[in-house]
Amino acid sequence: MSVPDNDQEASEPKKEILGKKKSIVGRLRRHQAEIAAKEGKPVSKYLEMQLEREKKK
């Protein structure tokens, strides 16, 4: 019975790390999209929409 408890404890920090990685990746993508927009390069529509939402806030 102690094995499942250990598995749950071990998996919780991994989830937190994954969440942090996702937020970092999102920031990098937004930053790259901002640079591309300034240079006049095409940006994906999804990133354009995200940038517009952030500007409204």
Beta strands, then each sheet from edge to edge (+ up, - down):
end
